[in-house]
Amino acid sequence: MYVCICNAVTDRAIRDAASDGVRSFAELRQRTGCGDCCGSCEDLARDILDSAVQGRVLDLPLMSVAA
């Protein structure tokens, strides 16, 4: 699922980044561009990253609503 529409960042890309050692949203933003434009994806992206870092599975919504 696309989390950041502005920069085409998916939930899988966020989980892959966590697997590669990304531990903060600032680092995720730097590596993927997630949250660089409008910022409406930041809360969901943080949740996905935090869950991936902690080894939890996050139940994602079927559709995200952009601001």
C-alpha positions as CSV (number, residue, x, y, z in Angstrom):
1,M,0.0,0.0,0.0
2,Y,1.2,3.5,-0.8
3,V,1.8,5.4,2.4
4,C,3.4,8.5,1.0
5,I,1.7,9.4,-2.3
6,C,3.9,12.4,-2.9
7,N,7.1,10.3,-3.1
8,A,5.6,6.8,-3.9
9,V,6.8,5.2,-0.6
10,T,5.0,2.0,0.3
11,D,4.5,0.2,3.6
12,R,6.9,-2.5,2.3
13,A,9.6,0.2,1.6
14,I,9.3,1.4,5.2
15,R,9.6,-2.1,6.5
16,D,12.5,-2.8,4.3
17,A,14.2,0.4,5.6
18,A,13.6,-0.8,9.1
19,S,15.2,-4.1,8.2
20,D,18.2,-2.2,6.8
21,G,18.7,-0.4,10.2
22,V,16.5,2.7,10.0
23,R,15.3,3.5,13.5
24,S,14.0,7.1,13.3
25,F,11.5,8.9,11.2
26,A,14.1,11.5,10.3
27,E,16.3,8.7,8.9
28,L,13.4,7.2,7.1
29,R,12.6,10.6,5.6
30,Q,16.2,11.0,4.5
31,R,16.4,7.6,2.9
32,T,13.0,7.4,1.2
33,G,11.6,11.0,1.0
34,C,8.6,9.8,3.0
35,G,6.9,12.9,4.6
36,D,9.0,15.4,2.7
37,C,6.1,17.1,0.9
38,C,2.6,17.5,2.4
39,G,3.3,15.5,5.5
40,S,-0.1,13.8,5.6
41,C,1.6,10.4,5.7
42,E,3.8,11.0,8.7
43,D,1.6,9.5,11.4
44,L,1.0,6.2,9.5
45,A,4.6,6.0,8.4
46,R,5.8,6.4,12.0
47,D,3.4,3.7,13.1
48,I,4.6,1.3,10.4
49,L,8.3,2.1,11.2
50,D,7.8,1.7,14.9
51,S,6.0,-1.6,14.5
52,A,8.7,-2.9,12.1
53,V,11.5,-1.9,14.5
54,Q,9.7,-3.7,17.4
55,G,9.0,-6.7,15.2
56,R,5.2,-6.3,15.4
57,V,2.7,-6.6,12.6
58,L,0.6,-3.5,12.1
59,D,-3.0,-3.9,10.8
60,L,-3.0,-1.4,8.0
61,P,-6.2,0.4,6.9
62,L,-7.6,-0.7,3.5
63,M,-7.4,2.9,2.4
64,S,-5.6,6.0,3.8
65,V,-7.3,9.4,3.6
66,A,-4.9,12.2,2.7
67,A,-5.4,15.6,4.3
